[in-house]
């Protein structure tokens, strides 16, 4: 029995590697990666031969599933129940899709006349902020039901969310949307700087690519913060700063922004919301750091 247990421990230690401070089972990651690539390859063949694959839906769904896979790793940092990530998907996935769709439609009601128009998400029309807002509500409900700490859950979900956003942005590439202003200089008419839009026959700034890469780098930053900093709320605030700053800047280059009338001026909704999130996140981060230092000082004085 002791030999068997020792052999098991050797196998576990053999495949478990420390990456950014996380215990990662390399064997599982490899197997799931191969399976994912195989599924994508099958869909590519199917798309060529007999069916039209909704690549927008595939990529958005991929972002969600891969993000969930990362959550099973990050959740261990805060000792979250192993079963919670899988329970969470039942709450977050449907609410995030509904929230993302409603957010988009509410600012373009004139374009959605029928029930089919409302539900046709495979044609595009999902707003990330709507999904994030609805997703946070779903996480709050799931935490209450499964008795998990809300802030711990949001902290560990932050890098997973931004990774999902990085992957999901490629759905915009497939649908030829979320692009920037026209690039008229032929020297810059190449990918990844620009993307050719078939509908208009023009080259446009590849803002979706900029967002995807920014989110990917942001994911690495958040993973390091989560592993190094134990204080609750720090990683969540860092997400608000990283993504808020990115969207505040890149949204200004896009040609398909949602607008709202504010004090007689047309304002980009996502840019306004990004600015608010950025400011609130910075204030919250500073507040958490100050309060944490006060607690440390009080402990030192008491000793």
Residue pairs with C-beta under 8 A, 6 or more apart in sequence:
15 25
15 26
15 27
15 28
16 23
16 24
16 25
16 26
17 23
17 24
17 26
18 24
20 220
20 223
20 224
20 227
21 77
21 224
21 227
21 228
22 73
22 74
22 76
22 77
22 223
22 227
23 73
23 76
24 73
32 69
36 62
36 66
40 58
43 53
43 58
44 53
46 53
47 53
47 55
54 122
55 171
55 174
55 175
56 122
56 123
56 124
56 171
56 172
56 174
56 175
57 121
57 122
57 171
58 171
59 167
59 168
59 170
59 171
59 174
60 126
60 168
60 171
62 167
62 168
63 163
63 164
63 165
63 166
63 167
63 168
63 171
64 93
64 96
64 164
64 168
66 163
66 164
66 167
67 160
67 161
67 163
67 164
67 167
68 85
68 86
68 88
68 89
68 160
70 159
70 160
70 163
71 85
71 88
71 156
71 157
71 160
72 82
72 85
74 156
74 157
74 159
74 160
74 223
74 226
75 82
75 84
75 85
75 153
75 156
77 156
77 226
77 227
78 149
78 152
78 153
78 155
78 156
80 148
80 149
80 152
80 153
80 156
81 146
81 148
84 142
84 146
84 148
84 153
87 142
87 146
88 138
88 139
88 142
88 153
91 138
91 139
91 141
91 142
92 135
92 138
92 139
92 142
95 134
95 135
95 137
95 138
96 131
96 132
96 134
96 135
96 138
97 121
97 126
97 131
98 134
99 130
99 131
99 132
99 133
99 134
99 135
99 137
100 126
100 127
100 128
100 130
100 131
100 134
101 118
101 119
101 121
101 125
101 126
101 127
101 130
102 130
102 134
103 127
103 129
103 130
103 131
103 133
104 125
104 126
104 127
104 130
104 258
105 112
105 118
105 125
107 127
107 258
107 259
107 260
107 269
108 125
108 258
111 117
112 118
123 175
124 171
124 172
124 175
124 177
127 258
127 270
128 165
128 168
129 270
129 273
132 161
135 161
136 154
139 150
139 153
139 154
139 157
140 150
142 148
142 153
143 149
143 150
143 153
149 232
151 232
151 233
151 236
152 232
154 236
155 226
155 232
155 233
155 234
155 235
155 236
156 226
156 235
158 222
158 226
158 235
158 236
158 238
158 239
159 219
159 222
159 223
159 226
159 235
159 239
161 239
162 215
162 218
162 219
162 222
162 239
162 242
162 243
163 215
163 216
163 219
165 211
165 212
165 215
165 243
166 211
166 212
166 213
166 215
166 216
166 218
166 219
167 212
169 178
169 208
169 209
169 211
169 212
169 215
170 208
170 212
172 178
172 179
172 208
173 195
173 206
173 208
173 209
176 195
176 197
176 198
176 199
177 208
177 256
178 207
178 208
178 211
178 254
178 256
179 195
179 197
179 204
179 205
179 206
179 207
179 208
179 254
179 255
179 256
180 204
180 205
180 206
180 207
180 250
180 253
180 254
180 255
181 204
181 205
181 253
181 255
182 202
182 203
182 204
183 189
183 193
183 194
183 202
183 203
183 204
183 205
184 203
188 194
188 203
189 196
189 203
191 206
191 209
192 206
192 209
193 205
193 206
194 203
194 204
194 205
194 206
195 203
195 204
195 205
195 206
195 208
195 209
196 202
196 203
197 203
197 204
204 255
205 253
207 250
207 253
207 254
210 250
211 246
211 247
211 250
214 242
214 246
214 250
215 243
215 246
218 239
218 242
218 243
218 246
221 238
221 242
222 235
222 238
222 239
222 242
225 234
225 235
225 238
226 235
229 235
231 288
231 289
231 292
232 288
233 284
233 285
233 288
234 285
234 288
234 289
237 281
237 282
237 284
237 285
237 288
238 281
238 285
239 281
240 277
240 278
240 280
240 281
240 284
241 278
241 281
241 282
241 285
243 274
243 277
244 274
244 275
244 277
244 278
244 281
245 274
245 278
246 274
247 270
247 271
247 274
248 271
248 274
248 275
248 278
251 257
251 268
251 270
251 271
251 274
252 268
252 271
257 268
257 269
257 270
257 271
258 268
258 269
258 270
259 266
259 267
259 268
259 269
260 266
260 267
260 269
260 272
261 267
262 272
